[in-house]
Amino acid sequence: MNKKKVFSYLFIGLLAVGATGTVTSCKDYDDDINTNKTAISDLQKQLTSLQSALNAAKADATAAHANFATKGDIKSLQTEMAKLATADALQKAIDQLKELINGKVDQATYDAKVKELKTAIDGIDSKLNTLGTSLDDLKDAQKAADANIKLQQKALEDLKKALTDGLATKADASEVEKLKEQITQLQSDIKALSGESGTLSELKGNMKKLSDKVDAFSTQINVLTVFLKHSLASLTFIPDYFTEGIEAALVPAYEGAYSETSDNKEFTAKGAATDLLSGDGVARYNVSPTTVDLLGSKVDFYSLASTVLTRAGENYVAPVSTQLTAEVLKENYKDGVLTVPFKADWAKINKLPADKLPVAALQVSRGDTTITSDYATVVAKKFNGMVVADNGSVNAVVEGAACAENVEGLKHLYTVWNEMTPANRKITHHVAYNSHLNLDSLTEVHVTDNNAERTLSAAELKALGLKIVYAPVNYTQGNNKTSETAHIQLTVNKDGQTIAYPRNVTSEGKTIENTVANKSSVGREPIVAVKVVDATGKKVYAWGYIKIKITTPKQAISQITTDPMTFTGDIYDNCNDAELKTTWSQIEALVYQKLDISKETFEATYELDGNIADAKQFEIKNGAYTALATKIGTVSEKKDPNDPTTNILSWKLTAEQLHALKDKAATGVTIYVHFKLKGAPDESEGVYVPLTIKANQLHYATASLAGSKVLAQWYNLNKKDNAKADGDADEVRINVPVPTRADNELTTTEFTRDLHNYFLDNTLSYKLNDEEHFSALKASATNKLVFKFITPSTTTGNATFNAAEDGTWTVQGYTGTTYTLKVAANGNSIQIVKKGNDAVNNKDIVTLDQAGNIKFVESADADDILNYRGHKELGERETFTAYVGLAIDGTCYTVPLNGKTWFNVRFVRPLDLTQPKPAEVKDAPNEWQNIDVASLVTVNDWRDYVGDPKNGNKGANEGKKFDFAYYGIQLATDATAIYTDAANGVNNRNVLTSAADIEKLYKTSQIPGLLIEKGASDTELKYKNSSAVTGTFHLYVPVKMTYVFGKTPQMLYSVVTVTKTEGQGTAKRR
């Protein structure tokens, strides 16, 4: 496509929707939660994989959108649509994962949902699946393939929509239509080739055919992955830096001292602070498609120095690995990003002239195909101040903690050995005795770069020839003769990560390796040194300590959960506090019997966690009990020292807390309270008791409108039709008062009406649907129905367009000005907030008071809007419209109204300026001819009554007239602004009606001898013959009208026909 023929496409934002956890109850709850606890780390690992892929897809889409916006490259638009479709599918899978992680389900449900997730992820890209493939089974593989094909169709449909929307600009319509036709044909071809396959082999073949079809149209739009290995289509450099506006890859250089240690306790500085480490550079590239098979591909760089090509063997940079082996790809290809370590030849680079920069492009070759990336330059980047830090990660078995009290937010590891050894001091992490810590997932390296702290990437660390190593450091506490650190074993897993396992020790104090520890290791505090070292391991450039506290795993503690304790009877929110109580039989059956102990033993052993008068409240989050940040009411234990009956639980809710539960009425509410061992820490044995308000047990008031509309005054939405019934009575119309003999002068305050007048008996109220249970919410002097302005909305139904996200919408003025309106925060006025592109300080155009009186607020801008269209023009956005909503005010909480709760109010333009027929003057009578401007126009009011410029009506009901004085009408003209067709030929002197056409004519001042002057007043003109015989022609006289609600004048060109000169008729033939 021609780059000049580009069109824009609004970038589609992605909104991540947070999942809410649900809780189920069953007698095997302990087994269930342990199962979820065991599996939670697998789900979180999968979540990390999907989130990383989502971030990459969104970033790629953003980059492609920017490229398309600047270059108009259709391939970039195709890439954007593919990435957005993939991101949408990833977000849905992430939402499913979050729901499963946060929820509480039994094993069968869990297994079924995991199976669904496997298929969903394989339907996006099986490389992202860490839960296990679904592609080994034909039925599941077919589901994944179907999902993948659906994703491809979405990407194509989105592309087609982008092309359609783009026609609003100056795009080449024929090219766009051709592309759309190709997309439609491709969608049809995909549908024809889709369907059930009999074998896995057949399914693989079908997916290959589909992929080939898509590739024939565009490899950029191809998102098919199931059973497919795509060829490399493009490489896009990811810049780390910009130098003189050019993208650059960095060659890291570290300046700083190193130290040495023999015991990992004392570190002695050896190197100078100016010692320089300079290693390999690292270049990163986005790979398209991300499903490409890169195994075995060869890599190289193609170099340039400005416009001069280098010869073979003269490259400025060279890859460290020239072939992408399985090992290289494992380390350097992730989430569609290929990392290429390279060596820079500084000797050659430094020989370049000062005005030249070395630039290089990556080339990846396989067979006879070579793909070349965009060019980038090479820059050495020096930093210093290396430290080891905690990355603050939190997973199922690790409680992350900030490590440095003295450096807020940076979390640098502690570096002073003597400060680490006291018991219960400087603990950085906790780990259960039967679990483990992935130390590599907890640590990172920080450096100072341009006086700012940043994290050094693993690739940069490797480029410098450095690595992170871990070493247990032996020590004892107090009189203990056994090393605390003997209770930890470090191993390296298959991915090269260092894992710390708690261990027991022998009677000789030796670590019992490769055997899961038991509770005897609880309380030990092993310390591990973390060091950044060179290849020899002797030079230490940074170090710190991780101190681990071995704990009892939460899932190993005997925590019992009872069946939910529910409450009898319905709960009605009638503006009062509520108290829910368990029964003694619930406590006995669900707690004492669950623990198999007596009431006396229970009360002697357990206590309510938190406070007997205000217990802690918990929820289940990520498979574990978590204290609620904001309690829902107050739970207490009711005791009677003089009564041997069982104690009960009371759950009190204030009226405000009860109001806040309204959104949960349909689903119910569950909180947990905890009985723990008396005097023991929170992690002691105990029992969790669910307190549950069942679904639909909470009730809140609703109401219906009470009041009948006076239907003769109601109309259908945006139509002239009178309403037939309440259901289609959508709008009313307000007009200014009519003149009377007693009041023949209209003022700016009289464009108003009480909205109750549109209802029978001036009555509009509400009636509760259940007055028995909600007596405090009945209509009263305090609780009443009120009118509030609302915004136009297709969802509400009061308009066929929607207000913008900020609540604004636009209207037009008579002058052609666009005004931006907004409802005030209190809902009592509509305000002008912008005039054209200029901000306005919230100028009211219409108001509502507490009594329901709506009022037009007159001003020049308001008049401009009011007079935009005539009183008979009632289409949407023609006659000025205020959007009114109905709401109940004064009640203790919002009571929703059933039925239609809105109507529109149209403010009818009071006056229209018209010209029924052209006026006429004859050329060449004696003296001047006077033309009264008032005779050139007609002024009609909203009733189509005619204005009397002589003010002879005096407000009487006679002749369908009114006085100009009633409306304060002023007419004016400008003798210098009259146009004429006198210069045109006789065939081009037809009467014109379009102002634009009239203003293309000549002004009378341009016609020599055409005498038109201002008369005795602004409403009078004089015309005189100039001693020239003339034919019939026309004058177009501009007439402007202002009035009390029209400070912005209405204007028209009144036509005056000047007939041919007196006595100049056609002569008779003799």
PyMOL commands that set and color helices and strands:
alter all, ss='L'
color gray80, all
select helices_A, chain A and resi 29-71+74-102+107-128+138-168+173-193+200-217+326-332+346-350+417-419+439-441+458-463+484-487+519-521+554-556+584-595+599-605+655-660+662-664+711-713+726-728+755-758+760-762+775-777+860-866+933-936+964-967+975-977+986-988+995-998+1004-1006
alter helices_A, ss='H'
color red, helices_A
select strands_A, chain A and resi 234-238+241-243+246-255+259-260+268-269+276-278+281-288+298-305+308-309+317-319+333-334+337-344+358-366+369-372+376-390+429-432+437-438+443-449+452-456+467-473+488-492+498-502+527-533+540-551+559-561+565-566+571-572+578-581+606-608+618-621+624-627+634-638+648-653+669-677+686-693+698-699+703-706+731-734+752-754+765-768+784-789+808-812+818-823+829-835+838-848+853-856+880-889+897-898+902-907+911-914+919-923+929-932+938-941+946-948+961-963+970-973+979-980+1002-1003+1011-1014+1020-1024+1033-1043+1046-1061
alter strands_A, ss='S'
color yellow, strands_A
deselect
rebuild
show_as cartoon
